[in-house]
């Protein structure tokens, strides 16, 4: 049933225009239904995506690609009684996949001195006070070199991208969240040990 007809038939009782009917109309190619879904959930999805990625421009690009994907693949989707939950889960996976692609690119283009961690800005703001920042930066660079690639990336995602253990586990394809916790614990233990003996 076209979405416009659904709205007309349920005008006296909007509660009857269920998400199942809206989703069904969208899957059937109804552009009004698609527009309604976009207008209802785009802002929510953007805010949700920013929880997993600090790069807001990337989240915007990802969101646009996501709705293009929805429109082009609508016939492949299953039914749902909660469009909100369906889209939140799907978009979260999309953002994490974007992060994985970005990570792979960083691995290929990884410069010396770990520039991808924003050492000259982000790390300084966390670890270095104005009086001793040159020495502290030198020690931190040296400490980061002592970590393996996975440990460095875990530190980066946790502290500078604000990702939680669950998201880090997904990025590294860990089968258990506890694996991400172990990597973080091991990394921080090594860093603490380095500064204790430096």
C-alpha positions in Angstrom: 0.0 0.0 0.0 1.4 3.4 -0.9 2.5 5.5 2.1 0.3 8.4 1.1 -2.7 6.1 1.2 -1.6 4.7 4.6 -1.5 8.3 6.0 -4.9 9.1 4.6 -6.5 5.9 6.0 -4.9 6.4 9.5 -5.4 10.2 9.7 -7.9 9.9 12.5 -5.6 7.6 14.4 -1.9 8.2 13.7 -0.9 5.4 16.0 -2.3 2.9 13.5 0.4 4.0 10.9 2.8 1.5 12.3 6.5 1.3 11.5 5.8 -2.0 9.9 3.5 -0.3 7.4 6.0 2.5 6.8 8.9 0.0 6.3 6.8 -2.1 4.0 5.9 0.9 1.9 9.6 1.9 1.8 10.6 -1.6 0.7 8.0 -1.4 -2.0 9.7 1.6 -3.6 7.5 4.4 -2.1 9.5 7.6 -2.2 7.3 9.4 0.3 8.0 6.6 2.8 11.8 6.8 2.1 11.6 10.6 2.6 9.7 10.1 5.9 12.3 7.7 7.2 15.1 10.1 6.2 13.5 13.1 7.9 12.7 11.1 11.0 16.0 9.4 11.6 18.9 11.3 9.8 19.7 13.5 12.8 19.4 10.6 15.2 21.8 8.5 13.1 24.3 11.3 12.8 24.3 11.8 16.6 24.7 8.1 17.1 27.5 7.9 14.6 29.4 10.6 16.4 29.5 8.4 19.4 31.7 6.0 17.5 33.8 8.4 15.5 35.1 11.9 16.3 35.5 12.8 12.7 32.1 14.5 12.1 32.7 15.1 8.4 33.3 11.4 8.0 30.1 10.6 9.8 28.2 12.9 7.5 29.7 11.2 4.4 28.9 7.9 5.9 25.3 8.9 6.6 24.7 10.0 3.0 26.2 6.8 1.7 24.1 4.9 4.1 20.8 6.3 2.8 21.9 5.8 -0.8 22.6 2.2 0.2 19.1 1.9 1.8 17.4 3.2 -1.3 19.3 1.0 -3.7 19.0 -2.2 -1.7 15.5 -1.8 -0.2 14.2 -5.0 -1.6 16.9 -7.1 0.2 16.0 -5.9 3.7 13.9 -8.0 6.1 10.8 -6.8 7.9 11.0 -4.9 11.2 8.7 -3.6 13.9 11.2 -0.9 14.9 12.8 1.2 12.1 14.7 3.1 14.7 16.5 0.1 16.1 17.0 -1.4 12.7 18.7 1.7 11.4 20.7 2.4 14.5 22.2 -1.1 14.3 22.8 -0.9 10.6 24.4 2.5 10.7 26.6 1.6 13.6 28.1 -1.3 11.5 28.5 1.2 8.6 30.5 3.7 10.7 32.7 1.0 12.1 33.4 -0.3 8.6 34.4 3.2 7.6 36.8 3.3 10.6 38.2 0.0 9.5 38.9 1.3 6.0 40.5 4.4 7.5 42.6 2.2 9.7 43.8 0.1 6.8 44.7 3.3 4.9 46.6 4.6 8.0 48.5 1.3 8.1 49.6 1.8 4.5 50.5 5.5 4.9 51.8 5.3 8.5 54.5 8.0 8.8 57.4 8.0 11.2 57.0 9.6 14.7 53.4 8.2 14.8 52.0 11.4 13.3 48.6 9.6 12.9 48.2 9.9 16.7 48.3 13.6 16.6 51.4 13.6 18.8 52.0 17.3 18.5 48.5 18.2 19.6 46.2 15.5 21.1 48.8 13.7 23.2 50.3 16.9 24.4 47.0 18.1 25.7 46.6 14.9 27.7 50.1 14.1 28.9 52.2 17.2 28.9 52.1 20.3 31.0 53.6 23.5 29.8 56.7 23.4 31.9 58.1 20.0 30.8 56.3 19.3 27.5 59.4 18.8 25.4 60.9 16.1 27.7 57.5 14.4 28.2 56.9 14.3 24.4 60.3 12.7 23.9 59.5 10.1 26.5 56.0 9.4 25.1 57.3 8.9 21.6 59.9 6.5 22.9 57.2 4.7 24.9 54.9 4.4 22.0 57.6 2.8 19.9 57.9 0.1 22.5 54.3 -1.0 21.8 53.3 -3.2 18.9 51.0 -1.9 16.2 47.8 -3.3 17.7 48.6 -1.8 21.1 49.3 1.6 19.6 46.1 1.5 17.6 44.1 0.5 20.7 45.4 3.4 22.7 44.6 5.7 19.8 41.0 4.6 19.4 40.3 4.5 23.1 41.8 7.8 24.2 41.7 10.0 21.0 38.6 8.7 19.2 36.6 7.9 22.3 35.7 4.3 21.3 34.7 1.8 23.9 36.0 -1.8 24.3 33.2 -3.2 22.2 33.9 -0.9 19.2 37.7 -1.6 19.5 37.0 -5.3 19.5 34.9 -5.0 16.3 37.6 -2.9 14.6 40.2 -5.5 15.3 37.8 -8.4 14.6 38.2 -9.8 18.1 35.7 -12.5 18.9 35.4 -11.3 22.5 35.3 -7.8 24.1 37.6 -9.2 26.7 40.3 -9.4 24.1 40.1 -5.6 23.6 40.3 -5.1 27.4 43.4 -7.3 27.6 45.1 -5.3 24.8 44.4 -2.0 26.5 45.5 -3.3 29.9 48.7 -4.6 28.4 49.4 -1.4 26.6 48.8 0.8 29.6 50.9 -1.5 31.8 53.8 -1.1 29.4 53.4 2.6 29.2 53.3 2.9 33.0 56.3 0.7 33.3 58.2 2.8 30.8 57.6 6.0 32.6 58.4 4.4 36.0 61.9 3.5 34.8 62.6 6.5 32.6 
